Amino acid sequence: MKIQNITADVVFLGPTYEIGNPDEPFSIFKNVQPDPLNLLAKSLEVSYKIAIQFPGDTQLEELPRLFNESLEKYGL
């Protein structure tokens, strides 16, 4: 994915995701495609204001990991 010279006030992400086991909570790292770390990093190149829509049963404890690993991995 290549983004050049794009700026925005806000980026809205509604990632495509696979329906997992209905007995297990939704995992950002197991169910989101494309790679959620890359998706967030590319979004941060466009704007630091990001809205993300996930299913209601998302494992919220994964959110800090998503942001921290994206920032570290891509040096943002």
N, CA, C and O atoms as a CHARMM CRD file, in Angstrom:
* protein
*
  304
    1    1 MET  N      0.84400  -1.15900   0.00000 PROA 1      0.00000
    2    1 MET  CA     0.00000   0.00000   0.00000 PROA 1      0.00000
    3    1 MET  C      0.89500   1.22900   0.00000 PROA 1      0.00000
    4    1 MET  O      1.80100   1.34800   0.82500 PROA 1      0.00000
    5    2 LYS  N      0.63900   2.13200  -0.92000 PROA 2      0.00000
    6    2 LYS  CA     1.47400   3.32100  -1.04000 PROA 2      0.00000
    7    2 LYS  C      0.59900   4.56500  -0.95600 PROA 2      0.00000
    8    2 LYS  O     -0.35200   4.72500  -1.72000 PROA 2      0.00000
    9    3 ILE  N      0.93000   5.42800  -0.03100 PROA 3      0.00000
   10    3 ILE  CA     0.20000   6.68500   0.13400 PROA 3      0.00000
   11    3 ILE  C      1.19700   7.81200  -0.01300 PROA 3      0.00000
   12    3 ILE  O      2.20200   7.86700   0.69500 PROA 3      0.00000
   13    4 GLN  N      0.90900   8.71500  -0.94400 PROA 4      0.00000
   14    4 GLN  CA     1.80300   9.84300  -1.15300 PROA 4      0.00000
   15    4 GLN  C      1.00900  11.13700  -1.15100 PROA 4      0.00000
   16    4 GLN  O     -0.02900  11.25200  -1.80300 PROA 4      0.00000
   17    5 ASN  N      1.51800  12.10900  -0.40500 PROA 5      0.00000
   18    5 ASN  CA     0.97300  13.46300  -0.41500 PROA 5      0.00000
   19    5 ASN  C     -0.52900  13.53200  -0.14000 PROA 5      0.00000
   20    5 ASN  O     -1.23300  14.35200  -0.72900 PROA 5      0.00000
   21    6 ILE  N     -1.01000  12.68400   0.73900 PROA 6      0.00000
   22    6 ILE  CA    -2.41400  12.73200   1.12300 PROA 6      0.00000
   23    6 ILE  C     -2.47900  13.25300   2.55500 PROA 6      0.00000
   24    6 ILE  O     -1.75400  12.78500   3.43400 PROA 6      0.00000
   25    7 THR  N     -3.35400  14.22100   2.77300 PROA 7      0.00000
   26    7 THR  CA    -3.60600  14.69100   4.12600 PROA 7      0.00000
   27    7 THR  C     -5.11300  14.69800   4.34400 PROA 7      0.00000
   28    7 THR  O     -5.88900  14.80900   3.39500 PROA 7      0.00000
   29    8 ALA  N     -5.51100  14.58100   5.58500 PROA 8      0.00000
   30    8 ALA  CA    -6.93100  14.59800   5.92300 PROA 8      0.00000
   31    8 ALA  C     -7.09000  15.08700   7.34400 PROA 8      0.00000
   32    8 ALA  O     -6.15900  15.01500   8.14600 PROA 8      0.00000
   33    9 ASP  N     -8.27500  15.58500   7.65300 PROA 9      0.00000
   34    9 ASP  CA    -8.56100  15.99300   9.02100 PROA 9      0.00000
   35    9 ASP  C     -8.71400  14.76800   9.91700 PROA 9      0.00000
   36    9 ASP  O     -8.30800  14.78100  11.07900 PROA 9      0.00000
   37   10 VAL  N     -9.30200  13.71300   9.36300 PROA 10     0.00000
   38   10 VAL  CA    -9.51700  12.48500  10.12700 PROA 10     0.00000
   39   10 VAL  C     -9.52000  11.29300   9.16900 PROA 10     0.00000
   40   10 VAL  O     -9.89700  11.41900   8.00400 PROA 10     0.00000
   41   11 VAL  N     -9.09900  10.14600   9.67400 PROA 11     0.00000
   42   11 VAL  CA    -9.14500   8.89600   8.90500 PROA 11     0.00000
   43   11 VAL  C    -10.12800   7.97100   9.61900 PROA 11     0.00000
   44   11 VAL  O    -10.02600   7.76300  10.82800 PROA 11     0.00000
   45   12 PHE  N    -11.07300   7.42400   8.87300 PROA 12     0.00000
   46   12 PHE  CA   -12.02200   6.47300   9.43800 PROA 12     0.00000
   47   12 PHE  C    -11.69000   5.09000   8.90000 PROA 12     0.00000
   48   12 PHE  O    -11.62500   4.88400   7.68900 PROA 12     0.00000
   49   13 LEU  N    -11.48000   4.14600   9.81000 PROA 13     0.00000
   50   13 LEU  CA   -11.18700   2.77200   9.42300 PROA 13     0.00000
   51   13 LEU  C    -12.33300   1.87100   9.85400 PROA 13     0.00000
   52   13 LEU  O    -12.72000   1.84900  11.02200 PROA 13     0.00000
   53   14 GLY  N    -12.85400   1.14700   8.91500 PROA 14     0.00000
   54   14 GLY  CA   -13.84100   0.10800   9.19200 PROA 14     0.00000
   55   14 GLY  C    -13.29700  -1.14300   8.53700 PROA 14     0.00000
   56   14 GLY  O    -13.79200  -1.55900   7.49000 PROA 14     0.00000
   57   15 PRO  N    -12.26100  -1.76300   9.15200 PROA 15     0.00000
   58   15 PRO  CA   -11.54700  -2.85700   8.50500 PROA 15     0.00000
   59   15 PRO  C    -12.43800  -4.03700   8.15300 PROA 15     0.00000
   60   15 PRO  O    -13.42000  -4.32700   8.83500 PROA 15     0.00000
   61   16 THR  N    -12.06900  -4.70600   7.07000 PROA 16     0.00000
   62   16 THR  CA   -12.69400  -5.96900   6.72500 PROA 16     0.00000
   63   16 THR  C    -12.17900  -6.99400   7.70900 PROA 16     0.00000
   64   16 THR  O    -10.98000  -7.04800   7.98000 PROA 16     0.00000
   65   17 TYR  N    -13.04700  -7.78500   8.23400 PROA 17     0.00000
   66   17 TYR  CA   -12.61700  -8.76600   9.21500 PROA 17     0.00000
   67   17 TYR  C    -13.34800 -10.08300   9.00800 PROA 17     0.00000
   68   17 TYR  O    -14.44400 -10.13000   8.44900 PROA 17     0.00000
   69   18 GLU  N    -12.71700 -11.13900   9.47000 PROA 18     0.00000
   70   18 GLU  CA   -13.29700 -12.46500   9.38700 PROA 18     0.00000
   71   18 GLU  C    -14.13500 -12.71800  10.63100 PROA 18     0.00000
   72   18 GLU  O    -13.76000 -12.33400  11.73800 PROA 18     0.00000
   73   19 ILE  N    -15.26600 -13.36400  10.43300 PROA 19     0.00000
   74   19 ILE  CA   -16.07900 -13.76200  11.57000 PROA 19     0.00000
   75   19 ILE  C    -15.39400 -14.94600  12.22500 PROA 19     0.00000
   76   19 ILE  O    -15.19800 -15.98600  11.59600 PROA 19     0.00000
   77   20 GLY  N    -15.03600 -14.78800  13.47000 PROA 20     0.00000
   78   20 GLY  CA   -14.35800 -15.85900  14.19800 PROA 20     0.00000
   79   20 GLY  C    -15.35300 -16.76600  14.89300 PROA 20     0.00000
   80   20 GLY  O    -16.53000 -16.81200  14.53500 PROA 20     0.00000
   81   21 ASN  N    -14.88300 -17.46200  15.85900 PROA 21     0.00000
   82   21 ASN  CA   -15.71000 -18.33300  16.67400 PROA 21     0.00000
   83   21 ASN  C    -16.64100 -17.44800  17.51300 PROA 21     0.00000
   84   21 ASN  O    -16.15800 -16.58800  18.24900 PROA 21     0.00000
   85   22 PRO  N    -17.96300 -17.63900  17.41900 PROA 22     0.00000
   86   22 PRO  CA   -18.87900 -16.76900  18.16700 PROA 22     0.00000
   87   22 PRO  C    -18.73400 -16.89200  19.68400 PROA 22     0.00000
   88   22 PRO  O    -19.23200 -16.04400  20.42500 PROA 22     0.00000
   89   23 ASP  N    -18.05500 -17.94400  20.14700 PROA 23     0.00000
   90   23 ASP  CA   -17.84500 -18.11400  21.58200 PROA 23     0.00000
   91   23 ASP  C    -16.59000 -17.40400  22.08300 PROA 23     0.00000
   92   23 ASP  O    -16.33800 -17.37000  23.28700 PROA 23     0.00000
   93   24 GLU  N    -15.80000 -16.83600  21.16600 PROA 24     0.00000
   94   24 GLU  CA   -14.56600 -16.13600  21.53600 PROA 24     0.00000
   95   24 GLU  C    -14.69600 -14.66200  21.18300 PROA 24     0.00000
   96   24 GLU  O    -15.31800 -14.32200  20.17700 PROA 24     0.00000
   97   25 PRO  N    -14.11800 -13.77800  21.99700 PROA 25     0.00000
   98   25 PRO  CA   -14.14600 -12.35200  21.65500 PROA 25     0.00000
   99   25 PRO  C    -13.35900 -12.08800  20.36400 PROA 25     0.00000
  100   25 PRO  O    -12.47400 -12.85700  19.98800 PROA 25     0.00000
  101   26 PHE  N    -13.70400 -10.98500  19.70100 PROA 26     0.00000
  102   26 PHE  CA   -13.05100 -10.58900  18.46100 PROA 26     0.00000
  103   26 PHE  C    -11.62100 -10.14000  18.75400 PROA 26     0.00000
  104   26 PHE  O    -11.39500  -9.33800  19.66100 PROA 26     0.00000
  105   27 SER  N    -10.66200 -10.65000  17.99500 PROA 27     0.00000
  106   27 SER  CA    -9.25300 -10.28400  18.15900 PROA 27     0.00000
  107   27 SER  C     -8.79800  -9.41900  16.99200 PROA 27     0.00000
  108   27 SER  O     -8.92000  -9.81300  15.83300 PROA 27     0.00000
  109   28 ILE  N     -8.28000  -8.25300  17.29900 PROA 28     0.00000
  110   28 ILE  CA    -7.76700  -7.35200  16.26400 PROA 28     0.00000
  111   28 ILE  C     -6.64400  -8.03100  15.48800 PROA 28     0.00000
  112   28 ILE  O     -6.55700  -7.88600  14.26900 PROA 28     0.00000
  113   29 PHE  N     -5.79200  -8.76700  16.18200 PROA 29     0.00000
  114   29 PHE  CA    -4.61000  -9.34700  15.54500 PROA 29     0.00000
  115   29 PHE  C     -4.90500 -10.64600  14.79900 PROA 29     0.00000
  116   29 PHE  O     -4.13900 -11.03200  13.91700 PROA 29     0.00000
  117   30 LYS  N     -5.99100 -11.32000  15.13400 PROA 30     0.00000
  118   30 LYS  CA    -6.31700 -12.57200  14.45600 PROA 30     0.00000
  119   30 LYS  C     -7.35800 -12.39700  13.36000 PROA 30     0.00000
  120   30 LYS  O     -7.36000 -13.15300  12.38900 PROA 30     0.00000
  121   31 ASN  N     -8.24200 -11.41400  13.49600 PROA 31     0.00000
  122   31 ASN  CA    -9.38300 -11.31900  12.60600 PROA 31     0.00000
  123   31 ASN  C     -9.34700 -10.17300  11.60000 PROA 31     0.00000
  124   31 ASN  O    -10.12400 -10.19200  10.64500 PROA 31     0.00000
  125   32 VAL  N     -8.48200  -9.17900  11.77300 PROA 32     0.00000
  126   32 VAL  CA    -8.47800  -8.01600  10.87900 PROA 32     0.00000
  127   32 VAL  C     -7.51600  -8.23400   9.72400 PROA 32     0.00000
  128   32 VAL  O     -6.37200  -8.64000   9.92400 PROA 32     0.00000
  129   33 GLN  N     -7.99200  -7.96100   8.51000 PROA 33     0.00000
  130   33 GLN  CA    -7.17100  -7.98100   7.30500 PROA 33     0.00000
  131   33 GLN  C     -7.41300  -6.67600   6.56600 PROA 33     0.00000
  132   33 GLN  O     -8.56600  -6.24800   6.51800 PROA 33     0.00000
  133   34 PRO  N     -6.42800  -6.01300   5.99000 PROA 34     0.00000
  134   34 PRO  CA    -5.01500  -6.34800   5.98500 PROA 34     0.00000
  135   34 PRO  C     -4.40600  -6.18300   7.37100 PROA 34     0.00000
  136   34 PRO  O     -5.09500  -5.84100   8.33200 PROA 34     0.00000
  137   35 ASP  N     -3.12400  -6.42700   7.45500 PROA 35     0.00000
  138   35 ASP  CA    -2.39100  -6.36500   8.71700 PROA 35     0.00000
  139   35 ASP  C     -2.75000  -5.09000   9.47700 PROA 35     0.00000
  140   35 ASP  O     -2.52000  -3.99200   8.96900 PROA 35     0.00000
  141   36 PRO  N     -3.31100  -5.21200  10.69100 PROA 36     0.00000
  142   36 PRO  CA    -3.74400  -4.01800  11.41800 PROA 36     0.00000
  143   36 PRO  C     -2.60800  -3.06900  11.79000 PROA 36     0.00000
  144   36 PRO  O     -2.83500  -1.86300  11.88500 PROA 36     0.00000
  145   37 LEU  N     -1.40300  -3.57300  12.00000 PROA 37     0.00000
  146   37 LEU  CA    -0.27000  -2.69500  12.32400 PROA 37     0.00000
  147   37 LEU  C      0.06000  -1.80200  11.13300 PROA 37     0.00000
  148   37 LEU  O      0.26300  -0.59900  11.29700 PROA 37     0.00000
  149   38 ASN  N      0.11500  -2.37900   9.94400 PROA 38     0.00000
  150   38 ASN  CA     0.40600  -1.62100   8.73100 PROA 38     0.00000
  151   38 ASN  C     -0.73400  -0.64900   8.42000 PROA 38     0.00000
  152   38 ASN  O     -0.49500   0.49300   8.02700 PROA 38     0.00000
  153   39 LEU  N     -1.95700  -1.10700   8.59500 PROA 39     0.00000
  154   39 LEU  CA    -3.11900  -0.26500   8.32600 PROA 39     0.00000
  155   39 LEU  C     -3.11500   0.98200   9.20700 PROA 39     0.00000
  156   39 LEU  O     -3.35500   2.09000   8.72600 PROA 39     0.00000
  157   40 LEU  N     -2.84400   0.79900  10.48000 PROA 40     0.00000
  158   40 LEU  CA    -2.79900   1.93700  11.40000 PROA 40     0.00000
  159   40 LEU  C     -1.60700   2.84700  11.09900 PROA 40     0.00000
  160   40 LEU  O     -1.74200   4.07000  11.12800 PROA 40     0.00000
  161   41 ALA  N     -0.45600   2.26800  10.81500 PROA 41     0.00000
  162   41 ALA  CA     0.73100   3.06900  10.50700 PROA 41     0.00000
  163   41 ALA  C      0.49400   3.94100   9.27600 PROA 41     0.00000
  164   41 ALA  O      0.84300   5.12200   9.27100 PROA 41     0.00000
  165   42 LYS  N     -0.09500   3.36600   8.24200 PROA 42     0.00000
  166   42 LYS  CA    -0.37400   4.14700   7.02600 PROA 42     0.00000
  167   42 LYS  C     -1.39100   5.25100   7.30800 PROA 42     0.00000
  168   42 LYS  O     -1.29000   6.34900   6.76000 PROA 42     0.00000
  169   43 SER  N     -2.36300   4.96000   8.15900 PROA 43     0.00000
  170   43 SER  CA    -3.36200   5.97100   8.52100 PROA 43     0.00000
  171   43 SER  C     -2.72300   7.12000   9.28300 PROA 43     0.00000
  172   43 SER  O     -3.08300   8.28000   9.08200 PROA 43     0.00000
  173   44 LEU  N     -1.76800   6.79800  10.16300 PROA 44     0.00000
  174   44 LEU  CA    -1.08500   7.83900  10.93800 PROA 44     0.00000
  175   44 LEU  C     -0.22800   8.75200  10.05800 PROA 44     0.00000
  176   44 LEU  O      0.07600   9.88100  10.44500 PROA 44     0.00000
  177   45 GLU  N      0.15700   8.27000   8.88800 PROA 45     0.00000
  178   45 GLU  CA     0.89300   9.12100   7.94200 PROA 45     0.00000
  179   45 GLU  C     -0.01700  10.18600   7.34500 PROA 45     0.00000
  180   45 GLU  O      0.45400  11.23300   6.90100 PROA 45     0.00000
  181   46 VAL  N     -1.31600   9.92000   7.33500 PROA 46     0.00000
  182   46 VAL  CA    -2.29600  10.83500   6.75600 PROA 46     0.00000
  183   46 VAL  C     -2.83800  11.80700   7.80200 PROA 46     0.00000
  184   46 VAL  O     -2.98300  12.99900   7.53400 PROA 46     0.00000
  185   47 SER  N     -3.13500  11.28900   8.99700 PROA 47     0.00000
  186   47 SER  CA    -3.68100  12.11700  10.07100 PROA 47     0.00000
  187   47 SER  C     -3.47400  11.42000  11.40600 PROA 47     0.00000
  188   47 SER  O     -3.49000  10.19200  11.49000 PROA 47     0.00000
  189   48 TYR  N     -3.27900  12.23000  12.45700 PROA 48     0.00000
  190   48 TYR  CA    -3.17700  11.65900  13.79600 PROA 48     0.00000
  191   48 TYR  C     -4.55900  11.52500  14.44400 PROA 48     0.00000
  192   48 TYR  O     -4.67400  11.03400  15.56700 PROA 48     0.00000
  193   49 LYS  N     -5.58900  11.95300  13.74600 PROA 49     0.00000
  194   49 LYS  CA    -6.95900  11.78500  14.22100 PROA 49     0.00000
  195   49 LYS  C     -7.54600  10.58200  13.47100 PROA 49     0.00000
  196   49 LYS  O     -7.78300  10.63400  12.26500 PROA 49     0.00000
  197   50 ILE  N     -7.77000   9.51000  14.21600 PROA 50     0.00000
  198   50 ILE  CA    -8.21800   8.26900  13.59500 PROA 50     0.00000
  199   50 ILE  C     -9.42500   7.73100  14.35100 PROA 50     0.00000
  200   50 ILE  O     -9.43200   7.67600  15.58100 PROA 50     0.00000
  201   51 ALA  N    -10.44100   7.33700  13.59900 PROA 51     0.00000
  202   51 ALA  CA   -11.61000   6.65500  14.16800 PROA 51     0.00000
  203   51 ALA  C    -11.60400   5.23500  13.60900 PROA 51     0.00000
  204   51 ALA  O    -11.43800   5.03200  12.40600 PROA 51     0.00000
  205   52 ILE  N    -11.78600   4.25800  14.49100 PROA 52     0.00000
  206   52 ILE  CA   -11.77400   2.86200  14.06100 PROA 52     0.00000
  207   52 ILE  C    -13.05900   2.19300  14.55000 PROA 52     0.00000
  208   52 ILE  O    -13.42700   2.31100  15.71900 PROA 52     0.00000
  209   53 GLN  N    -13.72700   1.49700  13.64800 PROA 53     0.00000
  210   53 GLN  CA   -14.94000   0.76600  14.00000 PROA 53     0.00000
  211   53 GLN  C    -14.61500  -0.71900  14.09700 PROA 53     0.00000
  212   53 GLN  O    -14.16000  -1.32500  13.12700 PROA 53     0.00000
  213   54 PHE  N    -14.84700  -1.30000  15.26000 PROA 54     0.00000
  214   54 PHE  CA   -14.66400  -2.73100  15.48300 PROA 54     0.00000
  215   54 PHE  C    -15.96700  -3.30100  16.02000 PROA 54     0.00000
  216   54 PHE  O    -16.80900  -2.55000  16.51200 PROA 54     0.00000
  217   55 PRO  N    -16.14900  -4.61800  15.93500 PROA 55     0.00000
  218   55 PRO  CA   -17.33700  -5.24900  16.51400 PROA 55     0.00000
  219   55 PRO  C    -17.40200  -5.01200  18.02300 PROA 55     0.00000
  220   55 PRO  O    -16.37900  -4.74400  18.65300 PROA 55     0.00000
  221   56 GLY  N    -18.57500  -5.10700  18.59100 PROA 56     0.00000
  222   56 GLY  CA   -18.78100  -4.84900  20.00100 PROA 56     0.00000
  223   56 GLY  C    -18.05700  -5.79100  20.93900 PROA 56     0.00000
  224   56 GLY  O    -17.81500  -5.45200  22.09700 PROA 56     0.00000
  225   57 ASP  N    -17.70700  -6.98000  20.44800 PROA 57     0.00000
  226   57 ASP  CA   -17.03100  -7.94200  21.33300 PROA 57     0.00000
  227   57 ASP  C    -15.51200  -7.93600  21.15600 PROA 57     0.00000
  228   57 ASP  O    -14.84100  -8.91400  21.48500 PROA 57     0.00000
  229   58 THR  N    -14.97000  -6.82800  20.63400 PROA 58     0.00000
  230   58 THR  CA   -13.52800  -6.70100  20.44300 PROA 58     0.00000
  231   58 THR  C    -12.79200  -6.73100  21.77900 PROA 58     0.00000
  232   58 THR  O    -13.25500  -6.15600  22.76500 PROA 58     0.00000
  233   59 GLN  N    -11.66200  -7.39500  21.80300 PROA 59     0.00000
  234   59 GLN  CA   -10.82400  -7.44500  23.00300 PROA 59     0.00000
  235   59 GLN  C    -10.14200  -6.07900  23.16500 PROA 59     0.00000
  236   59 GLN  O     -9.11800  -5.81600  22.53300 PROA 59     0.00000
  237   60 LEU  N    -10.70000  -5.22900  23.99600 PROA 60     0.00000
  238   60 LEU  CA   -10.21200  -3.85200  24.14800 PROA 60     0.00000
  239   60 LEU  C     -8.78600  -3.77500  24.66100 PROA 60     0.00000
  240   60 LEU  O     -8.09100  -2.79100  24.40600 PROA 60     0.00000
  241   61 GLU  N     -8.33900  -4.79900  25.38100 PROA 61     0.00000
  242   61 GLU  CA    -6.96600  -4.78900  25.88300 PROA 61     0.00000
  243   61 GLU  C     -5.94700  -4.87800  24.74500 PROA 61     0.00000
  244   61 GLU  O     -4.75900  -4.65200  24.97300 PROA 61     0.00000
  245   62 GLU  N     -6.38600  -5.20100  23.52700 PROA 62     0.00000
  246   62 GLU  CA    -5.47700  -5.23300  22.38100 PROA 62     0.00000
  247   62 GLU  C     -5.21400  -3.84600  21.78700 PROA 62     0.00000
  248   62 GLU  O     -4.23500  -3.66300  21.06400 PROA 62     0.00000
  249   63 LEU  N     -6.07200  -2.87300  22.08100 PROA 63     0.00000
  250   63 LEU  CA    -5.91100  -1.54000  21.48400 PROA 63     0.00000
  251   63 LEU  C     -4.59000  -0.86400  21.83100 PROA 63     0.00000
  252   63 LEU  O     -3.93000  -0.36200  20.92200 PROA 63     0.00000
  253   64 PRO  N     -4.16200  -0.82100  23.10100 PROA 64     0.00000
  254   64 PRO  CA    -2.85500  -0.20800  23.37800 PROA 64     0.00000
  255   64 PRO  C     -1.72300  -0.91300  22.63400 PROA 64     0.00000
  256   64 PRO  O     -0.81200  -0.26200  22.12300 PROA 64     0.00000
  257   65 ARG  N     -1.78100  -2.23100  22.57500 PROA 65     0.00000
  258   65 ARG  CA    -0.74900  -2.98600  21.84200 PROA 65     0.00000
  259   65 ARG  C     -0.73800  -2.58500  20.36900 PROA 65     0.00000
  260   65 ARG  O      0.32900  -2.41700  19.77900 PROA 65     0.00000
  261   66 LEU  N     -1.92500  -2.43200  19.77200 PROA 66     0.00000
  262   66 LEU  CA    -2.02200  -2.04900  18.36300 PROA 66     0.00000
  263   66 LEU  C     -1.32100  -0.71600  18.12000 PROA 66     0.00000
  264   66 LEU  O     -0.52100  -0.59600  17.19200 PROA 66     0.00000
  265   67 PHE  N     -1.61500   0.28200  18.94400 PROA 67     0.00000
  266   67 PHE  CA    -1.01200   1.59800  18.75400 PROA 67     0.00000
  267   67 PHE  C      0.48100   1.59000  19.07800 PROA 67     0.00000
  268   67 PHE  O      1.28100   2.13800  18.31800 PROA 67     0.00000
  269   68 ASN  N      0.86000   0.98200  20.18700 PROA 68     0.00000
  270   68 ASN  CA     2.27500   0.95700  20.56900 PROA 68     0.00000
  271   68 ASN  C      3.13500   0.23800  19.54300 PROA 68     0.00000
  272   68 ASN  O      4.19800   0.73600  19.17100 PROA 68     0.00000
  273   69 GLU  N      2.69300  -0.92100  19.08000 PROA 69     0.00000
  274   69 GLU  CA     3.48900  -1.67500  18.10100 PROA 69     0.00000
  275   69 GLU  C      3.54200  -0.96700  16.75000 PROA 69     0.00000
  276   69 GLU  O      4.56700  -1.01600  16.07100 PROA 69     0.00000
  277   70 SER  N      2.45100  -0.30700  16.35000 PROA 70     0.00000
  278   70 SER  CA     2.47700   0.43700  15.08300 PROA 70     0.00000
  279   70 SER  C      3.44200   1.59900  15.14800 PROA 70     0.00000
  280   70 SER  O      4.20700   1.83300  14.21100 PROA 70     0.00000
  281   71 LEU  N      3.41000   2.33400  16.25700 PROA 71     0.00000
  282   71 LEU  CA     4.31100   3.46500  16.41500 PROA 71     0.00000
  283   71 LEU  C      5.76300   3.01400  16.44500 PROA 71     0.00000
  284   71 LEU  O      6.61600   3.64600  15.82300 PROA 71     0.00000
  285   72 GLU  N      6.05900   1.93300  17.15800 PROA 72     0.00000
  286   72 GLU  CA     7.42900   1.42200  17.23900 PROA 72     0.00000
  287   72 GLU  C      7.90100   0.83800  15.91300 PROA 72     0.00000
  288   72 GLU  O      8.99900   1.14300  15.44700 PROA 72     0.00000
  289   73 LYS  N      7.07000   0.00500  15.31400 PROA 73     0.00000
  290   73 LYS  CA     7.46300  -0.69900  14.08400 PROA 73     0.00000
  291   73 LYS  C      7.73700   0.26000  12.93500 PROA 73     0.00000
  292   73 LYS  O      8.65100   0.04600  12.13900 PROA 73     0.00000
  293   74 TYR  N      6.93900   1.31900  12.85700 PROA 74     0.00000
  294   74 TYR  CA     7.07200   2.23400  11.72900 PROA 74     0.00000
  295   74 TYR  C      7.72800   3.55900  12.10400 PROA 74     0.00000
  296   74 TYR  O      7.78200   4.48200  11.29200 PROA 74     0.00000
  297   75 GLY  N      8.22500   3.65000  13.33400 PROA 75     0.00000
  298   75 GLY  CA     8.97200   4.84400  13.74100 PROA 75     0.00000
  299   75 GLY  C      8.17900   6.12100  13.70700 PROA 75     0.00000
  300   75 GLY  O      8.72200   7.18000  13.39200 PROA 75     0.00000
  301   76 LEU  N      6.91200   6.04600  14.02300 PROA 76     0.00000
  302   76 LEU  CA     6.06500   7.23900  14.00600 PROA 76     0.00000
  303   76 LEU  C      5.99600   7.87300  15.37700 PROA 76     0.00000
  304   76 LEU  O      5.32700   8.89100  15.55300 PROA 76     0.00000
